[in-house]
Amino acid sequence: MGDQAPVGVDTSFDAAWTSVPHPVLIVDSAGAVRAMSAAARSLLPEVGVGAALAQNAAAGLAFETTALPGGDEAWWLIEDTDSVLREAQEALSREQERAAFLDEASAVLMASLNFDRCMEATVQMAARHLADAAVVVAPVTGHQVPVVCSGSEGPVEVRRIDADPAAVAGLSEALRGFPPVPSRWIDPAAVPDWLVPHNFTGPVGSVVVTPLPGHGVPAGALILLRRNSENAFSQGEEVFARLFAARAGAALSAARLYAEQSAITHTLMRDLLPPRLNRLPGVELAGGYRASEDHQVIGGDFYDFHPAATPDGETLVVLGDVCGKGLEAAVLTGKIRNTLQALAPLAKDHAGVLRLLNSALLSPVDTRFATLVLASVARREGQVVLRLTSAGHPPPLIVRNDGSVEEADTRGALVGVMPEIKMRTFETSLAPGETCLLYTDGVTEAHGGPLGTDMFGEQRLSDALAQCAGMPAEAVVERVMMLTTQWVNQRAHDDIAVVAITAPRRTHLSAVDGHTAGRYTA
């Protein structure tokens, strides 16, 4: 029956009980409902004022009765403790499952710094746990929309679509990081086909579009699809989707940042890796470089080669070590190499070149410095003539034909720190078969040995070079690199760079093709 009060019922009496905040029914001696509170109306919508109280209307509910004057009774609803407890346990279990899923999502998504795999993992987990299908839309690049989608089963689909995100309600806002649009405001019929996985059967019944918040900028948008409107997203499910989206957005943002940094690192490494040393008439040049164990960090060791402008001129060989690692070290290394290339025509004056370089590196805001060794090489009267100048760098070592090892008598201040620097140039010559080795402290300071704590040191390097008397330049470099590699034995180490300058012995004729260089022999 309806809630229309019958003739004879005191409506003022009914109004007084209606305002009671607790579920309560007023029943007369005949079993008819005289009044009921608003809370009781919501629990028992089928029971109306003036109607006889059907016993089954209150099935599953417990009441306490209170006698009222005139023979009426107040039926006060007592909460069903078992039902409330059961509902609380179900709610707790549901929240525990959601918390476990969010923990799993964080672990899975943050385990990979690959952006594409992170997008695939996002849609797969969302499709299995949050909806019938999931779609991740990455920030628009150019005129195309990057889309990754997946149903609860089946493969992940990757697409690049020429489309306008503004055509989908809430999508363009989500891509800009705006708060999500409630699912009840989105027309499922307006979802375009390019946002629906191929293995998604049936019409779209309900849609959630939520942003993927990143580190400072949005990482994209997450779209959840369900097949029928009867299984629409509740407010609690939308909140849960946003919690998942927050974790996915953080992982995607970290993966994108890592990809950008990795691309920058690879670009810098490609430009900063030591060049191949060209062959000089009557001189052998060989170089070796091994990056530190942290392959994603740009090192500070480098060497360069500036050939003579004229046949009787001097070739400039540079080996250096920049303080620190990373982008700042790379920038400084590039600056040094470019400056020395410009100063190469002035290389007859090592002191002048280093002073000009020092002036170019001085900065009131940057305290980074570098150590260098310059070697000017020329062929004179059957011998290789060298001029060596160290600027805060380990002095070169010279291997004579008798196996003795000499240290070049050159010293100097490192560059990029003080306005004025001093240095001393050392001149020598190499007879056929003799070698001058330039090296960075990554060789002598390499930690290894039986306990992994001993440095390779100058003495071991000198002993190794003593066994290289008469060897070609490439063999000397290979020997030093091999010994240091064995010494560190896969342990962490700094960058290692060496350059060998050798006066070759008598040469054979060229190979039969007329182009291949001949071999040097004793």
DASULLIN-V369293 format. One record per helix or strand. SS is the DSSP state (2 for helix, 1 for strand). FROM is the first residue (numbers start at 1). TO is the last residue. If there is no record, write none. Layout:
SS	FROM	TO
SS	FROM	TO
//
This chain:
2	11	18
1	24	27
1	32	36
2	38	43
1	52	52
2	55	58
1	62	67
2	69	71
1	73	78
2	81	110
2	115	129
1	133	137
1	141	141
1	144	151
1	157	161
2	165	167
2	171	175
1	181	181
2	183	185
2	188	190
2	193	195
1	206	212
1	220	226
2	229	231
2	235	272
1	280	280
1	283	290
1	301	306
1	315	322
2	326	346
2	350	361
1	370	380
1	383	392
1	397	399
1	405	407
1	412	412
1	415	415
1	423	423
1	425	430
1	435	439
2	441	444
1	447	448
1	454	455
2	457	466
2	473	488
1	496	502
1	507	507
1	520	520
//
